[in-house]
């Protein structure tokens, strides 16, 4: 890799860092090509970009952006990075599920909105609700009172119709 390619790679990494709200570092040693491609597809479905760069280029790019000092010692071995946009919990879920199934693809650490989470926090991150789950919960909470009101109005209407029907039967008799 010549100097121009290195500069271009660092620029690409910096661009990904600046566009992302979360970054997940993983050690992908022992993972075969077929599994990596499957993981990339899973990441892509969730809007996550998974890339592999040389550790020296990652170090340089994260150092130039600043604020990611805890990553410095993690740039060893075979390092892959998942760059998440809005759905910053999805990579944790994918990493955890894959590790649970294959015992490979080790989580090293992550930054979410400038907060560092070490390898021991994977379970906590993976258990958090995704943006879609939070939105569904909010919509459900908002809709619940409205559906309750509609149900109550319908019950009153049924009672009134039943009462009118009984009165009309009594008058007819």
Phi and psi restraints in degrees (value plus and minus 20) as a CYANA .aco file:
   2 UNK   PHI    -103.6   -63.6
   2 UNK   PSI     155.2   195.2
   3 UNK   PHI     -80.3   -40.3
   3 UNK   PSI     -60.9   -20.9
   4 UNK   PHI     -83.4   -43.4
   4 UNK   PSI     -60.7   -20.7
   5 UNK   PHI     -85.2   -45.2
   5 UNK   PSI     -58.3   -18.3
   6 UNK   PHI     -84.7   -44.7
   6 UNK   PSI     -64.8   -24.8
   7 UNK   PHI     -81.6   -41.6
   7 UNK   PSI     -61.5   -21.5
   8 UNK   PHI     -85.1   -45.1
   8 UNK   PSI     -61.5   -21.5
   9 UNK   PHI     -84.3   -44.3
   9 UNK   PSI     -63.9   -23.9
  10 UNK   PHI     -82.1   -42.1
  10 UNK   PSI     -61.0   -21.0
  11 UNK   PHI     -82.7   -42.7
  11 UNK   PSI     -61.8   -21.8
  12 UNK   PHI     -83.4   -43.4
  12 UNK   PSI     -63.4   -23.4
  13 UNK   PHI     -82.9   -42.9
  13 UNK   PSI     -65.7   -25.7
  14 UNK   PHI     -79.4   -39.4
  14 UNK   PSI     -60.5   -20.5
  15 UNK   PHI     -82.7   -42.7
  15 UNK   PSI     -63.7   -23.7
  16 UNK   PHI     -83.7   -43.7
  16 UNK   PSI     -60.0   -20.0
  17 UNK   PHI     -82.3   -42.3
  17 UNK   PSI     -66.2   -26.2
  18 UNK   PHI     -87.8   -47.8
  18 UNK   PSI     -49.1    -9.1
  19 UNK   PHI    -106.5   -66.5
  19 UNK   PSI     -34.2     5.8
  20 UNK   PHI    -120.0   -80.0
  20 UNK   PSI     131.8   171.8
  21 UNK   PHI    -119.8   -79.8
  21 UNK   PSI     -34.9     5.1
  22 UNK   PHI    -168.7  -128.7
  22 UNK   PSI     126.5   166.5
  23 UNK   PHI    -152.6  -112.6
  23 UNK   PSI     115.2   155.2
  24 UNK   PHI    -143.8  -103.8
  24 UNK   PSI     104.3   144.3
  25 UNK   PHI    -117.5   -77.5
  25 UNK   PSI     114.6   154.6
  26 UNK   PHI    -152.9  -112.9
  26 UNK   PSI     135.5   175.5
  27 UNK   PHI    -122.8   -82.8
  27 UNK   PSI      94.9   134.9
  28 UNK   PHI    -119.6   -79.6
  28 UNK   PSI      -3.4    36.6
  29 UNK   PHI     -83.3   -43.3
  29 UNK   PSI     117.9   157.9
  30 UNK   PHI      68.1   108.1
  30 UNK   PSI     -25.1    14.9
  31 UNK   PHI    -110.5   -70.5
  31 UNK   PSI     108.8   148.8
  32 UNK   PHI    -100.6   -60.6
  32 UNK   PSI     148.1   188.1
  33 UNK   PHI     -82.0   -42.0
  33 UNK   PSI     -61.1   -21.1
  34 UNK   PHI     -80.3   -40.3
  34 UNK   PSI     -63.8   -23.8
  35 UNK   PHI     -87.9   -47.9
  35 UNK   PSI     -59.6   -19.6
  36 UNK   PHI     -81.7   -41.7
  36 UNK   PSI     -62.5   -22.5
  37 UNK   PHI     -84.3   -44.3
  37 UNK   PSI     -58.9   -18.9
  38 UNK   PHI     -83.7   -43.7
  38 UNK   PSI     -62.8   -22.8
  39 UNK   PHI     -82.9   -42.9
  39 UNK   PSI     -62.4   -22.4
  40 UNK   PHI     -79.7   -39.7
  40 UNK   PSI     -61.2   -21.2
  41 UNK   PHI     -83.5   -43.5
  41 UNK   PSI     -62.3   -22.3
  42 UNK   PHI     -83.5   -43.5
  42 UNK   PSI     -63.9   -23.9
  43 UNK   PHI     -81.1   -41.1
  43 UNK   PSI     -64.9   -24.9
  44 UNK   PHI     -81.2   -41.2
  44 UNK   PSI     -59.9   -19.9
  45 UNK   PHI     -78.4   -38.4
  45 UNK   PSI     -50.6   -10.6
  46 UNK   PHI    -115.9   -75.9
  46 UNK   PSI     -14.6    25.4
  47 UNK   PHI      58.5    98.5
  47 UNK   PSI       4.1    44.1
  48 UNK   PHI    -125.6   -85.6
  48 UNK   PSI     116.9   156.9
  49 UNK   PHI    -119.6   -79.6
  49 UNK   PSI     102.3   142.3
  50 UNK   PHI    -129.2   -89.2
  50 UNK   PSI     104.3   144.3
  51 UNK   PHI    -153.8  -113.8
  51 UNK   PSI     134.8   174.8
  52 UNK   PHI    -142.2  -102.2
  52 UNK   PSI     104.8   144.8
  53 UNK   PHI    -150.4  -110.4
  53 UNK   PSI     145.0   185.0
  54 UNK   PHI     -85.7   -45.7
  54 UNK   PSI     123.8   163.8
  55 UNK   PHI     -78.1   -38.1
  55 UNK   PSI     -58.4   -18.4
  56 UNK   PHI     -84.1   -44.1
  56 UNK   PSI     -57.6   -17.6
  57 UNK   PHI     -90.0   -50.0
  57 UNK   PSI     -59.5   -19.5
  58 UNK   PHI     -82.4   -42.4
  58 UNK   PSI     -65.1   -25.1
  59 UNK   PHI     -77.4   -37.4
  59 UNK   PSI     -67.5   -27.5
  60 UNK   PHI     -83.1   -43.1
  60 UNK   PSI     -66.1   -26.1
  61 UNK   PHI     -85.2   -45.2
  61 UNK   PSI     -66.0   -26.0
  62 UNK   PHI     -87.6   -47.6
  62 UNK   PSI     -51.7   -11.7
  63 UNK   PHI     -89.3   -49.3
  63 UNK   PSI     -57.5   -17.5
  64 UNK   PHI     -89.0   -49.0
  64 UNK   PSI     -52.9   -12.9
  65 UNK   PHI     -97.4   -57.4
  65 UNK   PSI     -52.0   -12.0
  66 UNK   PHI      50.2    90.2
  66 UNK   PSI     131.8   171.8
  67 UNK   PHI      76.1   116.1
  67 UNK   PSI     -14.1    25.9
  68 UNK   PHI    -144.9  -104.9
  68 UNK   PSI      22.7    62.7
  69 UNK   PHI     -83.0   -43.0
  69 UNK   PSI     -52.5   -12.5
  70 UNK   PHI     -86.1   -46.1
  70 UNK   PSI     -39.5     0.5
  71 UNK   PHI     -93.1   -53.1
  71 UNK   PSI     -47.3    -7.3
  72 UNK   PHI     -65.2   -25.2
  72 UNK   PSI     -73.5   -33.5
  73 UNK   PHI     -93.4   -53.4
  73 UNK   PSI     -29.5    10.5
  74 UNK   PHI    -107.2   -67.2
  74 UNK   PSI     -29.3    10.7
  75 UNK   PHI    -103.4   -63.4
  75 UNK   PSI      45.4    85.4
  76 UNK   PHI    -155.5  -115.5
  76 UNK   PSI     134.4   174.4
  77 UNK   PHI      53.7    93.7
  77 UNK   PSI    -175.7  -135.7
  78 UNK   PHI    -111.0   -71.0
  78 UNK   PSI      83.5   123.5
  79 UNK   PHI    -128.1   -88.1
  79 UNK   PSI     107.7   147.7
  80 UNK   PHI    -136.3   -96.3
  80 UNK   PSI     131.9   171.9
  81 UNK   PHI    -147.3  -107.3
  81 UNK   PSI     109.4   149.4
  82 UNK   PHI    -122.4   -82.4
  82 UNK   PSI      98.5   138.5
  83 UNK   PHI    -120.4   -80.4
  83 UNK   PSI      96.3   136.3
  84 UNK   PHI    -126.3   -86.3
  84 UNK   PSI     121.1   161.1
  85 UNK   PHI    -111.8   -71.8
  85 UNK   PSI    -131.9   -91.9
  86 UNK   PHI     -92.3   -52.3
  86 UNK   PSI     -55.9   -15.9
  87 UNK   PHI    -111.1   -71.1
  87 UNK   PSI      49.8    89.8
  88 UNK   PHI     -99.9   -59.9
  88 UNK   PSI     -22.4    17.6
  89 UNK   PHI    -113.8   -73.8
  89 UNK   PSI     -45.8    -5.8
  90 UNK   PHI     -73.9   -33.9
  90 UNK   PSI     -63.5   -23.5
  91 UNK   PHI     -80.3   -40.3
  91 UNK   PSI     -56.7   -16.7
  92 UNK   PHI     -82.7   -42.7
  92 UNK   PSI     -62.0   -22.0
  93 UNK   PHI     -85.3   -45.3
  93 UNK   PSI     -63.1   -23.1
  94 UNK   PHI     -85.5   -45.5
  94 UNK   PSI     -65.4   -25.4
  95 UNK   PHI     -81.6   -41.6
  95 UNK   PSI     -66.0   -26.0
  96 UNK   PHI     -82.8   -42.8
  96 UNK   PSI     -65.8   -25.8
  97 UNK   PHI     -82.5   -42.5
  97 UNK   PSI     -62.2   -22.2
  98 UNK   PHI     -87.0   -47.0
  98 UNK   PSI     -63.1   -23.1
  99 UNK   PHI     -82.7   -42.7
  99 UNK   PSI     -60.8   -20.8
 100 UNK   PHI     -81.8   -41.8
 100 UNK   PSI     -59.3   -19.3
 101 UNK   PHI     -98.1   -58.1
 101 UNK   PSI     -60.0   -20.0
 102 UNK   PHI    -134.5   -94.5
 102 UNK   PSI     -33.4     6.6
 103 UNK   PHI      39.8    79.8
 103 UNK   PSI      11.4    51.4
 104 UNK   PHI    -153.4  -113.4
 104 UNK   PSI     156.2   196.2
 105 UNK   PHI      49.4    89.4
 105 UNK   PSI      49.3    89.3
 106 UNK   PHI    -100.5   -60.5
 106 UNK   PSI     111.2   151.2
 107 UNK   PHI     -96.5   -56.5
 107 UNK   PSI     108.5   148.5
 108 UNK   PHI    -119.0   -79.0
 108 UNK   PSI     -61.3   -21.3
 109 UNK   PHI     146.8   186.8
 109 UNK   PSI     148.8   188.8
 110 UNK   PHI    -171.5  -131.5
 110 UNK   PSI     142.2   182.2
 111 UNK   PHI    -140.9  -100.9
 111 UNK   PSI     109.1   149.1
 112 UNK   PHI    -148.0  -108.0
 112 UNK   PSI      99.0   139.0
 113 UNK   PHI      27.6    67.6
 113 UNK   PSI      32.6    72.6
 114 UNK   PHI      47.8    87.8
 114 UNK   PSI      -9.2    30.8
 115 UNK   PHI    -128.4   -88.4
 115 UNK   PSI     107.4   147.4
 116 UNK   PHI    -105.3   -65.3
 116 UNK   PSI     117.8   157.8
 117 UNK   PHI    -147.4  -107.4
 117 UNK   PSI     103.1   143.1
 118 UNK   PHI     -97.9   -57.9
 118 UNK   PSI     158.1   198.1
 119 UNK   PHI     -79.0   -39.0
 119 UNK   PSI     -50.6   -10.6
 120 UNK   PHI     -92.3   -52.3
 120 UNK   PSI     -29.3    10.7
 121 UNK   PHI    -115.6   -75.6
 121 UNK   PSI     -14.8    25.2
 122 UNK   PHI     -78.8   -38.8
 122 UNK   PSI     -65.9   -25.9
 123 UNK   PHI     -80.5   -40.5
 123 UNK   PSI     -60.1   -20.1
 124 UNK   PHI     -85.0   -45.0
 124 UNK   PSI     -66.2   -26.2
 125 UNK   PHI     -84.0   -44.0
 125 UNK   PSI     -62.7   -22.7
 126 UNK   PHI     -88.9   -48.9
 126 UNK   PSI     -43.8    -3.8
 127 UNK   PHI    -105.3   -65.3
 127 UNK   PSI     -30.9     9.1
 128 UNK   PHI     -90.8   -50.8
 128 UNK   PSI     127.9   167.9
 129 UNK   PHI     -93.2   -53.2
 129 UNK   PSI     127.4   167.4
 130 UNK   PHI     -96.6   -56.6
 130 UNK   PSI     151.0   191.0
 131 UNK   PHI     -79.2   -39.2
 131 UNK   PSI     -62.8   -22.8
 132 UNK   PHI     -83.3   -43.3
 132 UNK   PSI     -60.4   -20.4
 133 UNK   PHI     -85.1   -45.1
 133 UNK   PSI     -60.3   -20.3
 134 UNK   PHI     -84.9   -44.9
 134 UNK   PSI     -63.9   -23.9
 135 UNK   PHI     -82.3   -42.3
 135 UNK   PSI     -63.1   -23.1
 136 UNK   PHI     -82.4   -42.4
 136 UNK   PSI     -59.3   -19.3
 137 UNK   PHI     -84.2   -44.2
 137 UNK   PSI     -63.6   -23.6
 138 UNK   PHI     -84.0   -44.0
 138 UNK   PSI     -66.1   -26.1
 139 UNK   PHI     -82.1   -42.1
 139 UNK   PSI     -61.1   -21.1
 140 UNK   PHI     -82.4   -42.4
 140 UNK   PSI     -60.8   -20.8
 141 UNK   PHI     -86.1   -46.1
 141 UNK   PSI     -58.4   -18.4
 142 UNK   PHI     -91.8   -51.8
 142 UNK   PSI     -60.0   -20.0
 143 UNK   PHI     -93.7   -53.7
 143 UNK   PSI     -48.5    -8.5
 144 UNK   PHI     -77.7   -37.7
 144 UNK   PSI     -70.2   -30.2
 145 UNK   PHI     -82.7   -42.7
 145 UNK   PSI     -58.4   -18.4
 146 UNK   PHI     -83.9   -43.9
 146 UNK   PSI     -63.4   -23.4
 147 UNK   PHI     -88.9   -48.9
 147 UNK   PSI     -51.2   -11.2
 148 UNK   PHI     -85.4   -45.4
 148 UNK   PSI     -61.4   -21.4
 149 UNK   PHI     -85.1   -45.1
 149 UNK   PSI     -64.7   -24.7
 150 UNK   PHI     -80.5   -40.5
 150 UNK   PSI     -63.3   -23.3
 151 UNK   PHI     -81.7   -41.7
 151 UNK   PSI     -62.0   -22.0
 152 UNK   PHI     -85.2   -45.2
 152 UNK   PSI     -62.5   -22.5
 153 UNK   PHI     -83.0   -43.0
 153 UNK   PSI     -63.1   -23.1
 154 UNK   PHI     -83.0   -43.0
 154 UNK   PSI     -58.7   -18.7
 155 UNK   PHI     -84.4   -44.4
 155 UNK   PSI     -62.9   -22.9
 156 UNK   PHI     -83.0   -43.0
 156 UNK   PSI     -62.6   -22.6
 157 UNK   PHI     -81.4   -41.4
 157 UNK   PSI     -64.0   -24.0
 158 UNK   PHI     -80.9   -40.9
 158 UNK   PSI     -62.9   -22.9
 159 UNK   PHI     -83.0   -43.0
 159 UNK   PSI     -63.2   -23.2
 160 UNK   PHI     -84.0   -44.0
 160 UNK   PSI     -65.3   -25.3
 161 UNK   PHI     -81.5   -41.5
 161 UNK   PSI     -63.7   -23.7
 162 UNK   PHI     -82.0   -42.0
 162 UNK   PSI     -62.5   -22.5
 163 UNK   PHI     -85.1   -45.1
 163 UNK   PSI     -66.0   -26.0
 164 UNK   PHI     -81.5   -41.5
 164 UNK   PSI     -61.1   -21.1
 165 UNK   PHI     -82.8   -42.8
 165 UNK   PSI     -63.7   -23.7
 166 UNK   PHI     -85.8   -45.8
 166 UNK   PSI     -61.7   -21.7
 167 UNK   PHI     -82.3   -42.3
 167 UNK   PSI     -62.5   -22.5
 168 UNK   PHI     -86.2   -46.2
 168 UNK   PSI     -54.9   -14.9
 169 UNK   PHI     -87.6   -47.6
 169 UNK   PSI     -59.5   -19.5
 170 UNK   PHI     -87.6   -47.6
 170 UNK   PSI     -60.2   -20.2
 171 UNK   PHI     -88.4   -48.4
 171 UNK   PSI     -54.3   -14.3
 172 UNK   PHI     -90.9   -50.9
 172 UNK   PSI     -49.9    -9.9
